[in-house]
Amino acid sequence: MKKKIFAITSIMLIIVSLCSLFVACKSAEEKEKDYYETNALAIESATDTLSSLTDEVFSKAWTSSFVLAMTYYKTDSEKIYSDGTTEKYSNGSVYGSSIKRGSTTEAGWPVKEVKPDNADYTIKNSTDQYVYFMAFDVDFKSLDNYTVKTTLFNDVKRSDYINKISKKNYREKFEIAKEFEYTVKDGVASGELNQGINPIYVIKMSTDKETIRETGIAASDNFRIYTHFMRIESRTVFGANNALITKEVNDESGKIYWQNYGDDITYDWNNVYSMNNNRLTVLYSKGKNKINSLEIYNESILSYYTKNNNVDKSLVLKADVIAFTEMVVEFKYA
Amino acid sequence: MEENVQSIDGAMPIAEEPSTDQSANDDLANKKYLKKKDYIFFSLAQFASSAVTGLVQGYLLYFYTVCVSIPAAAVGTMFLVSKIFDGLNDPIMGVIVDRTRTKWGKMRPYLFGAAIPWGILTIIMFMPSIYSSMASNAAKIAFMWITYLLYSVMGTAVGVPLNGLPAVASPNTDERAKIISISRILGSIGEQSALVLLTLFLLITNDNYTNSYMLMALIIGILGPVFMVLGAKFVKERLEPTERTPNVLEGFKYLFRNKQFLLLICSNLLTFFRNFVSAMIIYVVSYIFSRGSLQIIFSLPGAVASMIGMMIAPKLRKKMDSKRLFIFATIWHSAALALIFFVYIIGGTAWWLVAALMFIAMIPVGILNVIPHLMATDTLDYWEDKTGDRCEGITFSLMSLRSKVSSGLKDYTMSYLLVFFGFSQALPFLNDHTPVQSDFTKFGIFAIYTIIPAILNLISIVPILFYKLSGKKMAEIQGRLSIKRLEEAKRLEGIIDAEVKGETDIYSVVAEKEYEAELAEEQATAKAIVEEEGKE
């Protein structure tokens, strides 16, 4: 009996060792190729499912009330003159961030305290997250017949936004800036949208399979597909002059933009100027082929020059999320 | 008989003293051995040990997954495997300690030797610069496995002798109970010290979790070993155990033979879901309320509520037996968690409301921390009544094994639940990246914090339904044991009264007398055999 156990254990150990050897023998290039091929297949399958689900959404009548929130950094500055007088102003909006890349001589992230040469004032800067947001009330019958009511609110600090937005009567908690109504009847549009933002278009673009495949495969290394709900994560990377860097560009240039792949990826911020991370989460009923809710999240990352630390004040490159957009749509089907 | 029924409501029943004169036996039993410095330094050592374990158990999962971006699934697997490994170490360490004989005793050498490496490993585990210097995730995972396993081994090498120290510091059971009680309260405070430090450092570093963790690990990792070494230096081992130590295999056999203890262990293994509540606080305040500094407001009242539960547990036990109290506290905890979940779902999303309701939910947790230990002593009495054997060492090392396996199961299931709900991890190539979680994930985080433990906790009641040591049954057992102990005490009284002199401890005298009696019996038997053979 002991001999049998010994023989079986030995055979199993040999099999395990051979398997390990086989896995180890696979070259790094082959592993990387496998990784991207597996991802491409997974994203193809996921976007096919997504496409069939979104077709269903736009073929049914539904209503929904939801919020589109864009978070950005605003810099509040205070100019303090030598005679004690002060002057306050702020910089930055949702369409023009106060965070810039900067250069080796000028910090892109606003420096907390600046005393220009030969000036009789000091500037104190503080950066904080603000939210530009709007609520939509959508009554959708078909792509040719729907109504979108938009309520635009005044920008608020993100901390205030978080405190109030989860409340049922959140609309009463914020100041309304303007209200819009937009109607499409028999294919003819009338009315007004805030800054042209049509949530129907946002949903369509965010779930469009060709768009996801193109932007995703371009530079993504981060697809994740879940079984009980659908999540597609993709990433686009940009170099100088906002040039899109695809995997091919990175390979041809000798991998100057990023090294490795998957969780081990590292970026060279000298060459990567910015990136976008997109995350689409779809909760759906499998049997009914029906999307219950859809969450769109996008974050913009910028690489910028900043002060090293309080002791060493030389400038170094760093990267951070400087803006993000959130939208959660829950469909109420007729 | 009434006395015996009463005794199950309090501590372990003690053999009644003979009601005659105050003999040398009384003097020895009441003699005080522990000095102030024993209480102070042992409590400080317990405080330090709890501070280290509180830091690691409360914050390491978050540090691994969020601050240094190790995949949650890898962390979960490592926690599960290492906790089982760690739990198995306990009985082994117990045997090693029991076989140790040095001039410093058998417990203290391990405290001297293991406390400092334990502190160093704690610091290393929370050093972000080590992880950021690693090129691949595989290297981070390998480093995590090595350091955490070493930390577990050192933790066992410190924990087992530290927990055993009161048992050898004094033969006086009242003194032991007192030093354990004081040190447990300080231990509870020690567990929360990481939270206090975290709150302080979050304020100083402007909500920078990575640096705050590093700083609190530095403080606890340096001061902790200092306190533990001081404890080892000043708390003396005054008692040489004379009882035979069972080996590890015997311990596991006992688990399956004592069915009541097995049911208790099974039930306790299933209580790990309730640990989700405290472990999820950091996720709730960071991702749902977006304010890391709220952690102290959620954690400290919870700890206070739990301490209230610990204090009221003995009083409640006078009104109902352990079995009923366990079921009552479990249902109370589950109902309160379910209430918080539904209040939140219908719109009660204010953080102060959740924190206030959580205070009510945490009181039964204190009760559930005490009752299983009292039930374990009931199973000891049951076993003694049934077989005549009493196995404290095995019982409590298996309780410790249960606790560690539970902790591993908690970390493992929690990590996988986070993955299940699509928890977005921080990007490893960005510093202090805090991704905004999706609404679905936020719902999941709140569910893991409330309704999931509320439902799963109830499973732990199932084995207890088959647990037979209810009030009446225990009263019968205690009655029989009291009579047995009284007879034993009277028998020993005769031996001791005749022999006890000066400072000799009571246990050694009893053991020696029993040995001499056995020897005399053997000699008599041998003599009888020789005489018998001579006649033939």
Interface residues (C-beta under 8 A of the other chain):
Chain A: R158 S159 I162 S166 K167 K168 Y226 H228 F229 R231 N260 G262 D263 D264 I265 T266 Y267 N277 R279 T281 L283 S293 E295 Y297 E299 I301 K318 A319 D320 V321 F324 E326 V328
Chain B: S69 P71 A135 S136 N137 A138 F289 S290 R291 G347 T349 F420 G422 S424 L427 P428 F429 L430 N431 H433 P435 V436 S438 D439 F440
